[in-house]
Amino acid sequence: MEAILMAVPLPDIVATVVAFALGICLTIVVKQIVDKTKAKTLGQDLQRQIGGAKREAENIIKSAQLDAAAETIKRKEQFTAEADRIRAELRGTETRSAKREDVLERQAEGLQKREESSRQQEQELDRRLRNVELKDKQLSALMAQQKNQLLKITAMDINEARELLLKRLEDECEHEMSALIARKVEEAGEEADEKSREIISTAIQRYAAEQTCEVSVSTVDIPNDDMKGRIIGREGRNIRAFEKATGVDVIVDDTPGTIVVSGFNPVRREVARLSMERLIQDGRIHPSRIEELVTQTKKDVNLKLLQLGKDAAVEANVRGLHNKVLSLLGALSYRTSYGQNVLRHSIEVAFLTQVMADELGLDGSMARRAGLLHDIGKAIDHEVEGSHPAIGANYLKRFNESPIVLNAVAGHHGDIPPDNPYTPLVGAADAISASRPGARRETLERYIKRLENLEEIAGSFKGVENVYAIQAGREIRVIVDASKVDDGAAMKIARDIANKIETEMTYPGQIQVTLLREVRCIEYAK
């Protein structure tokens, strides 16, 4: 360093030092100026920040004030709603309390009235008891007086007088007893009639069935009259073979275009009709072909009967029936009774029995089963001797049918006494189905004969003046002589007439016996 300084001239060193000093001074001055400027700028920035902070603080304060005001309003609204709710609850509580007070007041008034009524009834009872005691004493005195008078007048001893009085009391009691029995029978009959009418009307309204006409012949159309000769055959061998194979009668007359198949067994008649139609279509008519077609037709008809029985069981919702029973049910489709199809009648009875059983709280499925099978004996009554209820019950017994169904089938016409509630229900449903308007038809001769029998039975009793069968024989009006028949005897005559009709006549449904006893007193003011 010293070497360098010594190498540089002195004036240059001085100038350099001066320049350096001036540079330092200038630097210090500039720095001071810059520091003052920065200080001023910082002060301005600080003032601006302070102003911004103040404005921000004011905004925060204002926002806080607004939020506080909003919260205050919200709290006030909540308080108002809560107060309104509490006031409403208080008003509701007050209303309920007032109602309860009113109810309690009315109950208290009712209790007071009942107590007053009880006191009045007790007083009335005491009064009646006193009257009864008084009348008892009077009656005892009167009886003693009558007893003494009888003893004085008739010179009877005590035993004879006792027997006379007892006989007199017995007659009076018997009359009162008859009146009491008549009144109780009437009341019981009214209640039973009302309940039974309700159940039966409900059952009838919920079911209706179709009817068919009863026939014993079937007609078969033929293409021309030449076919009649082929059906008859040489010397009648074809028609004889056909009648022998089918068990029916074939009537070939002058009626153009038809021949008639006649027979009382409807299944055989159906087999014969179908066999005849197939023979006519086939054209080969001779004894061997007839036997072959009849055999095949019988198989087809048996299958059809089974299907009809299955359809009926499904419609009536009855399960677990054997195929042989189903076949017999199907056979009922070809059987009619007074124009009513027996299979449709059986299905109708099944539904009616179920409706009545449901009304009485019994098993509806058991009722349907008994109703569907009640006329099963009609399918084989042409082949087995006996009534169709007994035939049907004996047949169903082979297939382990329940005792309830067996009793219902055997007893639905009253042939045997019922041992369960389903039997009378089946009988009632059978009567409803048979007796409703339009279900069955009768010939005019049979109808007139039934009316005559009704009037004859009712007119055979003593004291009967006039008898009228009305409503197509469903009701019989009996007019008795009031001077010969009293009220008690009138009830007995009505029951006797009904019992005699049940014993001696056969009819569908029921017959109402109405007995009239009238007393007319006529006087003339002159």
C-alpha positions as CSV (number, residue, x, y, z in Angstrom):
1,M,0.0,0.0,0.0
2,E,2.7,2.4,0.9
3,A,4.4,1.5,-2.3
4,I,1.3,2.4,-4.2
5,L,0.9,5.7,-2.3
6,M,4.5,6.6,-2.9
7,A,4.1,5.9,-6.6
8,V,1.1,8.3,-6.9
9,P,1.7,12.1,-6.9
10,L,0.6,14.1,-3.9
11,P,-1.9,16.4,-5.6
12,D,-3.7,13.5,-7.1
13,I,-4.0,12.0,-3.6
14,V,-5.4,15.1,-2.1
15,A,-7.9,15.4,-5.0
16,T,-8.9,11.8,-4.5
17,V,-9.3,12.3,-0.7
18,V,-11.4,15.4,-1.3
19,A,-13.5,13.7,-3.9
20,F,-14.0,10.8,-1.5
21,A,-14.9,13.1,1.3
22,L,-17.3,14.9,-1.0
23,G,-18.8,11.6,-2.1
24,I,-19.3,10.6,1.5
25,C,-20.9,13.9,2.4
26,L,-23.1,13.7,-0.7
27,T,-24.0,10.2,0.2
28,I,-24.9,11.3,3.7
29,V,-27.0,14.2,2.4
30,V,-28.8,12.0,-0.1
31,K,-29.4,9.4,2.5
32,Q,-30.8,12.1,4.8
33,I,-33.0,13.4,2.1
34,V,-34.1,9.8,1.2
35,D,-34.7,9.1,4.9
36,K,-36.8,12.2,5.2
37,T,-38.8,11.3,2.1
38,K,-39.3,7.7,3.3
39,A,-40.3,9.0,6.7
40,K,-42.8,11.4,5.1
41,T,-44.1,8.5,2.9
42,L,-44.3,6.2,5.8
43,G,-46.1,8.8,7.8
44,Q,-48.6,9.3,4.9
45,D,-49.0,5.5,4.6
46,L,-49.4,5.3,8.3
47,Q,-52.1,8.0,8.2
48,R,-53.8,6.3,5.3
49,Q,-53.7,2.9,7.2
50,I,-55.0,4.6,10.4
51,G,-57.8,6.2,8.4
52,G,-58.6,2.9,6.7
53,A,-58.5,1.1,10.0
54,K,-60.8,3.7,11.5
55,R,-63.2,3.4,8.5
56,E,-63.0,-0.4,8.8
57,A,-63.6,-0.2,12.5
58,E,-66.6,2.0,11.9
59,N,-67.9,-0.4,9.3
60,I,-67.4,-3.3,11.7
61,I,-69.2,-1.4,14.4
62,K,-72.0,-0.6,12.0
63,S,-72.3,-4.2,10.8
64,A,-72.2,-5.4,14.4
65,Q,-74.9,-2.9,15.3
66,L,-77.0,-4.1,12.3
67,D,-76.5,-7.7,13.3
68,A,-77.3,-6.9,16.9
69,A,-80.5,-5.2,15.7
70,A,-81.4,-8.1,13.5
71,E,-80.8,-10.6,16.2
72,T,-82.8,-8.4,18.6
73,I,-85.7,-8.4,16.1
74,K,-85.4,-12.1,15.5
75,R,-85.3,-12.8,19.3
76,K,-88.2,-10.5,19.7
77,E,-90.2,-12.3,17.0
78,Q,-89.4,-15.7,18.5
79,F,-90.4,-14.4,21.9
80,T,-93.6,-13.1,20.5
81,A,-94.4,-16.5,18.7
82,E,-93.6,-18.4,21.9
83,A,-95.7,-16.1,23.9
84,D,-98.6,-16.5,21.3
85,R,-98.2,-20.3,21.5
86,I,-98.2,-20.3,25.2
87,R,-101.3,-18.1,25.2
88,A,-103.0,-20.4,22.7
89,E,-102.2,-23.4,24.9
90,L,-103.5,-21.6,27.9
91,R,-106.7,-20.7,26.0
92,G,-107.1,-24.4,24.9
93,T,-106.5,-25.5,28.4
94,E,-109.1,-23.0,29.7
95,T,-111.5,-24.2,27.0
96,R,-111.0,-27.9,27.9
97,S,-111.3,-27.1,31.5
98,A,-114.6,-25.2,30.9
99,K,-115.9,-28.1,28.8
100,R,-115.0,-30.6,31.6
101,E,-116.6,-28.4,34.1
102,D,-119.8,-28.3,31.9
103,V,-119.7,-32.1,31.6
104,L,-119.2,-32.5,35.3
105,E,-122.1,-30.2,35.9
106,R,-124.3,-32.1,33.5
107,Q,-123.2,-35.4,35.1
108,A,-123.9,-34.0,38.5
109,E,-127.4,-32.9,37.3
110,G,-128.0,-36.3,35.8
111,L,-127.0,-38.0,39.0
112,Q,-129.3,-35.7,40.9
113,K,-132.1,-36.5,38.5
114,R,-131.4,-40.3,38.8
115,E,-131.3,-40.0,42.6
116,E,-134.6,-38.2,42.4
117,S,-136.0,-40.7,40.0
118,S,-134.8,-43.6,42.2
119,R,-136.4,-42.0,45.2
120,Q,-139.7,-41.6,43.3
121,Q,-139.5,-45.2,42.1
122,E,-138.8,-46.4,45.6
123,Q,-141.8,-44.4,46.8
124,E,-143.9,-45.8,44.0
125,L,-142.7,-49.3,44.8
126,D,-143.5,-48.8,48.4
127,R,-147.0,-47.6,47.5
128,R,-147.5,-50.5,45.1
129,L,-146.3,-52.9,47.8
130,R,-148.8,-51.4,50.2
131,N,-151.5,-51.7,47.6
132,V,-150.6,-55.3,46.9
133,E,-150.6,-56.1,50.6
134,L,-153.9,-54.4,51.0
135,K,-155.4,-56.2,47.9
136,D,-153.9,-59.5,49.3
137,K,-155.7,-58.9,52.6
138,Q,-158.9,-58.0,50.7
139,L,-158.5,-61.0,48.5
140,S,-158.0,-63.3,51.5
141,A,-161.0,-61.8,53.2
142,L,-163.0,-62.2,50.0
143,M,-162.0,-65.8,49.5
144,A,-162.8,-66.5,53.1
145,Q,-166.2,-64.9,52.6
146,Q,-166.8,-66.8,49.4
147,K,-165.7,-70.0,51.1
148,N,-168.2,-69.4,54.0
149,Q,-170.9,-68.6,51.5
150,L,-170.2,-71.7,49.5
151,L,-170.3,-73.8,52.6
152,K,-173.6,-72.2,53.7
153,I,-175.2,-72.3,50.3
154,T,-174.1,-75.7,49.0
155,A,-173.6,-77.4,52.3
156,M,-170.2,-78.6,51.1
157,D,-167.5,-79.8,53.3
158,I,-164.1,-78.3,53.4
159,N,-162.5,-80.8,51.0
160,E,-165.2,-80.4,48.3
161,A,-165.0,-76.6,48.6
162,R,-161.2,-76.9,48.3
163,E,-161.5,-79.0,45.1
164,L,-164.0,-76.5,43.6
165,L,-161.8,-73.5,44.3
166,L,-158.7,-75.3,43.0
167,K,-160.5,-76.2,39.8
168,R,-161.6,-72.6,39.4
169,L,-158.0,-71.3,40.0
170,E,-156.7,-73.9,37.6
171,D,-159.0,-72.7,34.8
172,E,-158.0,-69.1,35.4
173,C,-154.3,-70.0,35.5
174,E,-154.6,-72.1,32.4
175,H,-156.2,-69.1,30.5
176,E,-153.5,-66.7,31.8
177,M,-150.8,-69.3,30.9
178,S,-152.2,-69.6,27.4
179,A,-152.1,-65.9,27.0
180,L,-148.5,-65.7,28.4
181,I,-147.4,-68.6,26.1
182,A,-148.9,-66.9,23.1
183,R,-147.2,-63.6,23.9
184,K,-143.8,-65.2,24.5
185,V,-144.2,-67.3,21.3
186,E,-145.1,-64.2,19.4
187,E,-142.1,-62.3,20.8
188,A,-139.7,-65.1,20.1
189,G,-141.2,-65.5,16.6
190,E,-140.8,-61.8,15.8
191,E,-137.2,-61.9,16.9
192,A,-136.4,-65.1,15.1
193,D,-138.3,-63.9,12.0
194,E,-136.4,-60.6,12.0
195,K,-133.0,-62.2,12.3
196,S,-133.8,-65.0,9.8
197,R,-135.2,-62.4,7.3
198,E,-132.1,-60.4,7.7
199,I,-129.8,-63.4,7.1
200,I,-131.9,-64.8,4.3
201,S,-132.3,-61.4,2.5
202,T,-128.5,-60.9,2.7
203,A,-127.9,-64.3,1.2
204,I,-130.5,-63.8,-1.6
205,Q,-129.2,-60.4,-2.5
206,R,-125.6,-61.7,-2.8
207,Y,-126.4,-64.5,-5.3
208,A,-128.6,-65.1,-8.3
209,A,-128.6,-68.0,-10.8
210,E,-129.9,-69.0,-14.1
211,Q,-132.8,-71.4,-14.8
212,T,-133.4,-74.0,-17.5
213,C,-136.5,-75.8,-18.6
214,E,-137.1,-79.5,-17.7
215,V,-137.2,-81.8,-20.7
216,S,-137.1,-85.5,-21.2
217,V,-136.5,-85.6,-25.0
218,S,-133.8,-84.4,-27.3
219,T,-134.0,-83.7,-31.0
220,V,-131.4,-84.4,-33.6
221,D,-131.4,-82.7,-37.0
222,I,-130.9,-84.8,-40.1
223,P,-129.9,-83.5,-43.6
224,N,-132.8,-85.2,-45.4
225,D,-135.6,-87.6,-44.9
226,D,-133.7,-90.4,-46.6
227,M,-131.5,-90.5,-43.6
228,K,-134.5,-91.7,-41.5
229,G,-134.6,-95.0,-43.5
230,R,-130.9,-95.5,-43.0
231,I,-131.3,-94.9,-39.3
232,I,-134.1,-97.5,-39.1
233,G,-132.2,-100.0,-41.2
234,R,-133.4,-103.2,-42.8
235,E,-136.3,-104.5,-40.8
236,G,-135.4,-102.0,-38.0
237,R,-132.1,-103.6,-37.0
238,N,-130.2,-100.3,-36.9
239,I,-132.6,-98.5,-34.6
240,R,-133.0,-101.6,-32.4
241,A,-129.2,-101.8,-32.0
242,F,-129.0,-98.1,-31.2
243,E,-131.8,-98.3,-28.6
244,K,-130.2,-101.4,-27.0
245,A,-126.7,-99.7,-26.9
246,T,-127.9,-96.4,-25.5
247,G,-131.0,-97.4,-23.4
248,V,-133.3,-94.7,-24.9
249,D,-136.2,-94.6,-27.3
250,V,-135.7,-93.2,-30.8
251,I,-138.9,-91.8,-32.3
252,V,-138.9,-91.4,-36.1
253,D,-142.1,-89.8,-37.3
254,D,-143.3,-87.6,-40.1
255,T,-141.7,-84.5,-38.6
256,P,-139.4,-83.2,-41.4
257,G,-135.7,-82.8,-40.7
258,T,-135.6,-84.2,-37.2
259,I,-135.7,-87.3,-35.1
260,V,-136.5,-87.5,-31.4
261,V,-134.4,-89.2,-28.7
262,S,-136.5,-89.9,-25.6
263,G,-135.4,-91.0,-22.1
264,F,-135.7,-90.1,-18.5
265,N,-132.0,-90.6,-17.7
266,P,-130.5,-87.3,-18.9
267,V,-126.9,-88.7,-19.3
268,R,-128.0,-91.6,-21.4
269,R,-130.1,-89.2,-23.5
270,E,-127.1,-87.0,-24.0
271,V,-125.0,-90.0,-25.0
272,A,-127.7,-91.1,-27.5
273,R,-128.0,-87.6,-29.0
274,L,-124.2,-87.2,-29.5
275,S,-124.0,-90.8,-30.9
276,M,-126.8,-90.1,-33.3
277,E,-125.2,-86.9,-34.6
278,R,-121.8,-88.7,-35.1
279,L,-123.5,-91.5,-36.9
280,I,-125.2,-89.0,-39.3
281,Q,-121.9,-87.2,-39.9
282,D,-120.0,-90.5,-40.4
283,G,-122.6,-92.0,-42.7
284,R,-121.7,-95.6,-41.9
285,I,-124.8,-96.7,-40.0
286,H,-124.8,-100.4,-39.1
287,P,-125.0,-102.3,-35.7
288,S,-121.2,-102.8,-35.2
289,R,-120.5,-99.1,-36.1
290,I,-123.3,-98.0,-33.7
291,E,-121.8,-100.0,-30.8
292,E,-118.4,-98.6,-31.5
293,L,-119.6,-95.0,-31.7
294,V,-121.8,-95.3,-28.6
295,T,-118.8,-96.7,-26.6
296,Q,-116.6,-93.9,-27.7
297,T,-119.3,-91.3,-27.0
298,K,-119.8,-92.7,-23.5
299,K,-116.1,-92.2,-22.8
300,D,-116.2,-88.6,-24.1
301,V,-119.4,-87.9,-22.1
302,N,-117.8,-89.3,-18.9
303,L,-114.7,-87.0,-19.5
304,K,-117.1,-84.1,-20.0
305,L,-119.0,-84.9,-16.8
306,L,-115.7,-85.0,-14.9
307,Q,-114.7,-81.6,-16.3
308,L,-118.1,-80.1,-15.5
309,G,-117.8,-81.4,-11.9
310,K,-114.3,-79.9,-11.6
311,D,-115.5,-76.6,-13.0
312,A,-118.4,-76.6,-10.4
313,A,-116.0,-77.4,-7.6
314,V,-113.7,-74.6,-8.6
315,E,-116.6,-72.2,-8.9
316,A,-117.9,-73.1,-5.4
317,N,-114.3,-73.2,-4.1
318,V,-114.6,-76.8,-2.8
319,R,-111.5,-78.9,-2.7
320,G,-110.5,-82.5,-2.1
321,L,-113.4,-84.2,-3.9
322,H,-112.8,-87.6,-5.5
323,N,-113.1,-87.9,-9.2
324,K,-116.1,-90.2,-9.0
325,V,-117.9,-87.5,-6.9
326,L,-116.9,-84.9,-9.4
327,S,-118.3,-87.0,-12.2
328,L,-121.7,-87.3,-10.4
329,L,-121.6,-83.5,-9.9
330,G,-121.1,-83.1,-13.6
331,A,-124.0,-85.5,-14.3
332,L,-126.3,-83.1,-12.3
333,S,-125.7,-80.6,-15.2
334,Y,-128.0,-82.8,-17.3
335,R,-130.7,-83.1,-14.5
336,T,-133.4,-80.6,-13.9
337,S,-136.0,-80.3,-11.2
338,Y,-139.2,-78.3,-12.0
339,G,-137.2,-76.6,-14.8
340,Q,-134.2,-75.7,-12.5
341,N,-130.8,-77.1,-13.5
342,V,-129.7,-79.2,-10.5
343,L,-126.0,-78.5,-10.8
344,R,-126.6,-74.7,-10.9
345,H,-129.0,-75.2,-8.0
346,S,-126.3,-77.0,-6.0
347,I,-123.8,-74.2,-6.7
348,E,-126.4,-71.7,-5.7
349,V,-127.1,-73.6,-2.5
350,A,-123.4,-73.7,-1.7
351,F,-123.1,-69.9,-1.9
352,L,-126.3,-69.3,0.0
353,T,-125.3,-71.7,2.8
354,Q,-121.9,-70.0,3.0
355,V,-123.4,-66.5,3.3
356,M,-125.7,-67.6,6.1
357,A,-122.9,-69.5,7.8
358,D,-120.7,-66.4,7.7
359,E,-123.5,-64.3,9.1
360,L,-123.8,-66.8,12.0
361,G,-120.0,-67.0,12.6
362,L,-119.7,-70.6,11.3
363,D,-117.2,-72.2,8.9
364,G,-118.0,-70.9,5.4
365,S,-115.9,-73.6,3.6
366,M,-117.7,-76.4,5.4
367,A,-121.0,-74.8,4.5
368,R,-120.1,-74.5,0.8
369,R,-119.1,-78.2,0.8
370,A,-122.3,-79.4,2.3
371,G,-124.4,-77.1,0.0
372,L,-122.6,-78.3,-3.1
373,L,-123.0,-82.0,-2.3
374,H,-126.5,-81.9,-0.9
375,D,-128.3,-83.2,-4.1
376,I,-125.5,-85.6,-5.2
377,G,-128.0,-88.5,-4.9
378,K,-130.1,-87.1,-7.7
379,A,-127.4,-88.2,-10.2
380,I,-127.9,-91.9,-9.4
381,D,-131.5,-92.0,-8.0
382,H,-132.5,-93.6,-11.4
383,E,-130.3,-96.5,-10.6
384,V,-130.5,-96.9,-6.8
385,E,-133.7,-97.3,-4.9
386,G,-134.5,-94.8,-2.2
387,S,-134.7,-91.0,-1.6
388,H,-131.9,-88.9,-3.0
389,P,-130.8,-87.6,0.4
390,A,-130.2,-91.1,1.7
391,I,-128.6,-92.2,-1.6
392,G,-126.3,-89.2,-1.6
393,A,-125.2,-89.7,2.0
394,N,-124.6,-93.4,1.5
395,Y,-122.5,-92.7,-1.6
396,L,-120.4,-90.0,0.0
397,K,-119.7,-92.2,3.0
398,R,-117.6,-94.4,0.7
399,F,-115.2,-91.6,0.2
400,N,-114.7,-90.8,3.9
401,E,-116.7,-87.5,3.8
402,S,-117.0,-85.6,7.1
403,P,-120.0,-86.5,9.4
404,I,-121.2,-82.9,9.1
405,V,-121.5,-83.1,5.3
406,L,-123.1,-86.5,5.6
407,N,-125.8,-85.3,8.1
408,A,-126.4,-82.2,5.9
409,V,-126.9,-84.3,2.8
410,A,-129.1,-86.9,4.5
411,G,-131.2,-84.4,6.5
412,H,-131.7,-81.3,4.3
413,H,-135.3,-82.4,3.7
414,G,-135.9,-83.4,7.3
415,D,-135.6,-87.1,6.8
416,I,-133.3,-87.4,9.8
417,P,-132.8,-85.0,12.8
418,P,-129.9,-82.6,12.4
419,D,-126.8,-83.0,14.6
420,N,-125.0,-79.8,13.6
421,P,-126.0,-76.2,12.6
422,Y,-125.0,-76.7,9.0
423,T,-127.9,-79.1,8.2
424,P,-130.7,-76.6,8.8
425,L,-128.7,-74.0,6.9
426,V,-128.5,-76.3,3.9
427,G,-132.2,-77.0,4.1
428,A,-132.9,-73.3,4.3
429,A,-130.6,-72.5,1.3
430,D,-132.2,-75.3,-0.6
431,A,-135.7,-73.9,0.1
432,I,-134.6,-70.4,-0.9
433,S,-133.1,-71.6,-4.2
434,A,-136.1,-73.6,-5.0
435,S,-138.8,-71.1,-3.9
436,R,-137.5,-67.8,-5.2
437,P,-139.6,-66.4,-8.1
438,G,-138.7,-67.9,-11.4
439,A,-136.5,-70.6,-10.1
440,R,-138.9,-73.5,-10.8
441,R,-142.0,-74.1,-12.8
442,E,-145.0,-76.3,-12.2
443,T,-147.8,-77.6,-14.4
444,L,-151.2,-75.9,-14.0
445,E,-152.8,-79.2,-12.9
446,R,-150.2,-79.8,-10.1
447,Y,-150.5,-76.1,-9.0
448,I,-154.3,-76.2,-8.7
449,K,-154.1,-79.6,-6.9
450,R,-151.7,-78.2,-4.4
451,L,-153.9,-75.2,-3.7
452,E,-156.9,-77.5,-3.2
453,N,-155.0,-79.8,-0.8
454,L,-153.9,-76.7,1.2
455,E,-157.5,-75.4,1.6
456,E,-158.8,-78.9,2.4
457,I,-156.2,-79.5,5.1
458,A,-156.9,-76.1,6.8
459,G,-160.7,-76.5,6.5
460,S,-160.7,-79.9,8.3
461,F,-160.2,-78.3,11.7
462,K,-163.0,-77.5,14.1
463,G,-164.0,-73.8,14.3
464,V,-162.6,-72.9,10.8
465,E,-165.1,-70.9,8.8
466,N,-163.2,-69.9,5.6
467,V,-159.9,-70.8,4.0
468,Y,-158.0,-69.0,1.2
469,A,-154.8,-70.1,-0.4
470,I,-153.0,-66.9,-1.7
471,Q,-149.6,-65.9,-3.1
472,A,-149.4,-68.9,-5.4
473,G,-149.8,-71.3,-2.5
474,R,-147.0,-69.7,-0.4
475,E,-149.5,-68.5,2.2
476,I,-152.9,-69.8,3.5
477,R,-155.3,-67.5,5.3
478,V,-157.6,-69.2,7.8
479,I,-160.6,-67.4,9.3
480,V,-162.1,-69.0,12.5
481,D,-165.3,-68.4,14.4
482,A,-164.5,-66.1,17.3
483,S,-167.4,-67.4,19.4
484,K,-166.0,-71.0,19.3
485,V,-162.2,-70.3,19.3
486,D,-160.4,-68.1,21.8
487,D,-156.9,-66.7,21.4
488,G,-155.1,-69.6,23.0
489,A,-156.9,-72.1,20.9
490,A,-156.2,-70.0,17.8
491,M,-152.5,-70.4,18.3
492,K,-152.9,-74.1,18.7
493,I,-155.0,-74.4,15.5
494,A,-152.4,-72.5,13.5
495,R,-149.6,-74.8,14.7
496,D,-151.7,-77.9,14.0
497,I,-152.4,-76.8,10.5
498,A,-148.8,-76.1,9.8
499,N,-147.8,-79.5,11.2
500,K,-150.4,-81.3,9.1
501,I,-149.3,-79.5,6.0
502,E,-145.7,-80.5,6.7
503,T,-146.7,-84.1,7.2
504,E,-149.1,-84.6,4.3
505,M,-147.8,-82.4,1.5
506,T,-144.6,-82.0,-0.5
507,Y,-143.7,-78.5,-1.7
508,P,-140.7,-76.3,-2.3
509,G,-139.8,-73.6,0.2
510,Q,-142.2,-72.9,3.0
511,I,-145.9,-72.1,3.4
512,Q,-147.1,-69.4,5.8
513,V,-150.2,-70.1,7.9
514,T,-152.1,-66.9,8.9
515,L,-155.1,-67.5,11.2
516,L,-157.5,-64.6,11.7
517,R,-159.9,-64.4,14.7
518,E,-162.1,-61.3,14.7
519,V,-164.9,-60.2,17.0
520,R,-167.3,-57.6,15.5
521,C,-169.9,-56.0,17.7
522,I,-172.6,-54.1,15.8
523,E,-175.4,-52.0,17.3
524,Y,-177.8,-49.5,15.8
525,A,-178.7,-46.2,17.4
526,K,-182.4,-45.4,16.6
